[in-house]
Amino acid sequence: MAVNVTPTPGVLRQALRQGDLYREALTKQVPDEVVQFIEEFTDLDEVGDHAILETSSTVNLINLNPWNGYYDNGMGCIINLKRLNDIRYVNKFLESVNAKLRHDGLLFGCVETSELRKKRLLAKYTWPFNWFYYFFDFLVKRVWPKLPYLKKYYFMLTVGRNRVISEMETYGRLYSCGFKLEDTHYADGRLYFAARKQGVPAYNTDASYGPLIRLRRVGKNGKIFKVYKFRTMHPYSEYIQDFVYRKNGLQSGGKLKDDPRISTVGHIFRKFWIDELPMLYNLIRGDLKIFGVRPISQHYMSLYPKEFQEFRKKFKPGLIPPVYVEIPKTIDDVVEIERRYLQAYDRNPLGTDIRYLTRFIYNVVLKRVRSK
């Protein structure tokens, strides 16, 4: 709980001077529009629990505390002008910031997203040299860091500086470290963000950049297991599923509408079901059966009616779901399609799967009908 202390005149004068210094420091480093963006969320005159930094080191956060004694449970606002691209251990840094902020405290930061980087590089040289330059930059900066056994040499050489981070990865990292995105602003070739502390970090030790990923899914009896897939989304996308759902909703087929987490290569993989090939390993392990309801995340499960959630958990999920046989348009359609299948399967398991597999082969393989 915050402890309020009546400030003395001397403290007030110091705060006013400090507030002017903060504005002056910000104005020298960022465009005026960014200062205005920051002041939409916080008052720079309230400097007693504010801090302006330009650092990539967690060491510089150790002694960061409110200097006026207004609050005993953390800083109210931390502004870091160092790009996330130049921070070696991004999540460790964000976790340290989280520890220094009180609940509902604000973090302002910036990043050059992969989209902004592409735009900058293509404008740097004339055609066609700009595309050659961008191609090799893509290989070095985006492919190399994701290759198993080789990525450690990339970070040894670069020390994590000037790394490529997508917009969705930025949001995912923030949410994984206990922050909620408030707003963003583009200026000076960077994406500036305001994020509010909402909880503790996830401390995910299984985070992966590689092409093969493991996703937490709800299995039989509610048991959580890892589904293997080829990556089709930007890293840390699993942490912003609710964020994207609230922003875009669902499209026909029950999937997230205009999902910005899917990469360009990911769209190709999904079109030809390439991303689902590693799930054959889950089939061999016994996590899945050939036909059954889709293995879904805990967030997606929360969208289902409570009574159906409990009924659905009684069954093992499958590699080929019934929504490939009957194409849904809404989440309610998904529930009804799965309910019909599971009720039929509960009465006659083998006969139901044979009937649905036959319809799948006819509709999807022969008639080329499938959900988008």
N, C-alpha and C positions, 0 to 999 in steps of 0.2 A: 504494500500500500504506500502511496506517495506521502511524504511528510513535507508540509508547507512551512516555510520559515519566512517571517516578515523581513524583507531586504532593507538594509540601512541605506541612507542617502549615498554613502560612498560606493556601495555595491551597485546602486542604480546608475550612478555616473559611469562606473566602470563598464556596466552592461551596455549603456548607450554607446560608449566609445568602441567597445568590442563589436557591437552590431554594425557600426559604420565600417570597421575594419573588415568584417565578414563580407559586406557588400562590395567593398573596394577590392578585396582579394578575388571574389567571384567574378567581378566585372573584368578583371585583368585576364582571367583564365577562360571564361566562357562568354558567348554572346548574351546580350541583354535579355533576349527572349527566354534563355535558359534560367536566368535569375528570376524572371517573372513566373516561369513554370514552377520553380522551387517554392516561391512565395505564395503560390496557390494552395500549398499544403502546410506551410509552416511560416511562422513569423521570425525573421532573422534578427529582430530586436530581442527575442527571447533566447539569448545566447548562453545562459547559464548551463543548459544541458545540450548544447549544440556543438558540433565539431566539424571543421572543414579539413580534409586530408587530400593528399595526392600520393598514395602509397600502395604497394603490392605486398607489403610485409605485415604479418599478424603481430610482429613484435611491437609495431607502432600503435597497436590497439591495447596493449597490456595495461598501461597506466591511464587509459582514457576513462575519466569519470566526471560527473557534473562538478564544476568548480565552485558553485555558489551555495551548495548544500540544500537546494530546493527539493531534491529528490534523492531517495536512498535506494532506489531499485533500478538504476540504469539511466543511460542517456536517452534523450527524447528524439534526437536527430543526428545522423552521421551523413555527411556529404563527402563522397570520395570521387575525386576528379581523375583518378587513374583508370584507364580503360580495363575492362575485364579481360580483354585480349592479352594484356601484358602481365597478368597475375598467374604465376606458375600453378599454384594449387587454389583454383577458384572456389571450390566448395569449402575448403578449410578456412579460407578468408571470410566467406559469407557466414560460416558457422561462428567464427570469432566475432563478427559484427553483431550477429544475433545475440550472442552472450552479453554484449555490452549495451544493447538496447533494452529499454523496458517494454512491457507489452503495449502494443499499438505504436511503438516508436518507429520512426521513418528512416529509411535508407534511400539516398539518392546516389545513383551511379550512372555509368555510361558504357557503351560498347559499340564497336564498329561491327555491325552484323555482316554475315556472309553476302547478303544482297547488296549492302552498301560498299563492301570491299570489291565485289565484282564491278559495280558501277564505276568506282574510282579507278580500277586497273584498266578497264576498257577505255576510259577517257584519257589515260596517261599516254597512250601511243595511238598512231593512226592505224587504220585497217590495212592489211590483215595482221600486222605485227602485234596489235593489241590482243587478238584472239590467241596467237601463239604464246604470248606472255601469260595470258590467263590460264591456258591449258596446262603449262608447266607449273604455274603457281598452284593450280588445283591438285596436281599430282603430289607436289611437295607438301603443301599446307593442309590438304584435306584427306588425301588417300594414305600417305605415309603414316600420319599419327594414329591411324586406325588399324594398321597391320600388326597382327600378333608377332611378338619376338623382335620386330624391327622398330616399333614405336618408341622404345626406350632410348634408342640412339637419336631419334628426332628431338626428344626432350633434353637429352644430354647436350646437343648442339645448340638448341635455341633457348634453353632454360625456360621454356614456356612462353617466351615473349612473342608478340605479334601472331598469336594463334588465331585460327578462324573459328568463330562462334556464330551460329545461326540465331535468328530472333527467337525461335521456339526453344532452342537449347537454353538461351538466356532466361526465359520465363520458367522453364523446367527446373533449372538450377536454383532460382529464387524460391520457388515453391518447395523444392526438396529441402531447402535450408530454413524453412519455417516462415517465409514471407508470402504476402499476398500482393499482387500487382495492383497498384492504384491507377496509374496512368503512364503514358509515354509521350515523348516529344522528340521529333527529328530536328536536328540543327547542326550545322558545321560538320556534316559528314558522319555524325554519330547519332545513336539512339540513346536518349536520356530517359531514365526510368525512375519512378517513385514507387517504392515498395514498403509495405507496412508489416511489422513483426506480428504474427498471429499465433505462433506456437514454437515448439522446439524443432530442430532439424531432424531429418530422417536418418542421418548418418549412414547412408547407403554404401556398404562396402562392396556390393556386387555391380556397381555401375560399369557399363561397358560402352566402348566406342566402336567395337569391332563389327563385322558383318553378321556375326551370329549372336543372337541375344536370347535371354531367358526372361520370360514374362510371368508374373504371379497371376495365377488363375484359380477360380473356385472349382474344386472337383467334387467327387462323390462324398456325401456326408459333410459337405462344407469344408473339406480339407483343402488347404492351399498348396498348390504344386506349381512347378516351373514348366512352362510351355516353351519349346525351342522353335525359333523362327529366324528367317533372314531379316535383317533390319530393313524396314521401309520408312521409319520415322527418324526424326532428328533425336539425338541423345537427350535423355531426361524427359521425353514426351509423356511418359506414363504419369508424371506428376501434375500435368495440366489437362488431364482428361475432363475433369469437372469444369475447369476454366473455359475450355473450348465448347463444352456442351452448353454452358450458360450463355455463351456469346453467340453460338451458331445454331444450336439445337440439333435435331436429327433430320436426316434426309430419307427418301424412299429406300427401303431396305433395312432401316433400323440403325444405320451407321451415322456417325457424326457428319453433319453437313459441311461441305467445303473445308474439310479438315486440313488446317495449315501445317500440321505436324508431319504430314507425309512428304517425303523428299521427291525429287524428280525421278530418280531411279526407283524409288518406292512405288510410284504409280505404275511403272512398267512391270515390276515384280508382282504387284497385286492383280494386274490385268490378266496375267497368265498363271496365277497361283504359285509362282516360284517361291514366294515367301513362306509358303506352308509346307514345303518339302521336308524341312527338319522335323516337323511334327510326326513324321514316320517313326522317329526315335521314341517319342512319347507313346506311340501305338505299340511298339515292340515292348516297351517297359510296362505296359498295362495301365498307363494313366488315361488312355483314350481307347474307345472302341471305334470300329470303322464308321458306323452311322450313329449319330446322336446329337443332342443339343450342343451348341457351340460352347467351348470353354471361355468364360467371360471374366472380366475383372471384377473386383469387389464394388467399384463405383458403378459399373453397368448393372451389376446385380441389384444394387440399391434402387434402380429405376423401376424394378419389377414390383408388383403387388406383394405384400408381405407373405400372404398365404401361399402364393405361387413360388416364392423364393424357397420356402421350406419344402414344398413338393418337388421342386426342381433338383434340390440338393440330394434327393434320394437316389439319383441316377448318375451313372458315369457319363461324362461328356464324350462327344465323338469327333472324328476327323471330318466327316461330311455332315453338315447340319441340315435340318428340315427346311430352313429358310432358303436353301438352294433348290428346293422342290416347289415350295409355294413362296412367291415373292411378296414380302411385306412392304407396306408403305409407311407405317407408323410403328412406334414401340408397342402400342396395343395389339397391332397385327402380329408382331413378333411373339408376344406373349400367347396369343390364341393359337398360332401355328405350333409353337412348342408344346402348349398344353394338349392339343389334339394328338400330337405325336406321342407324348409321354403317357397319356391315358391309354392309347392304343398299345403302346409298348408294354405297359404294366399288365395288360390282359393277355397279350400274345407277343412276346419278345421277338422270336425268330420270324414269324410271319410278318410282323410290322416292318422289321428292318429289310426283309426281302422286297416287300411291296414298295417301300420308300426308295430303296436303291434302284429298283426298276424304273420308277418315275424320274429319279435323278438322271439316270443314263439317257432316258428318252428326252427329257426337257433340256438338260444342260449339254450333254455330249452330242446328241443328234440334232436338236432344234436350236442349239446355241443360246438358250434362254438362261439368264443369270442375273443376280442382283448386282447393282453398281456399287 
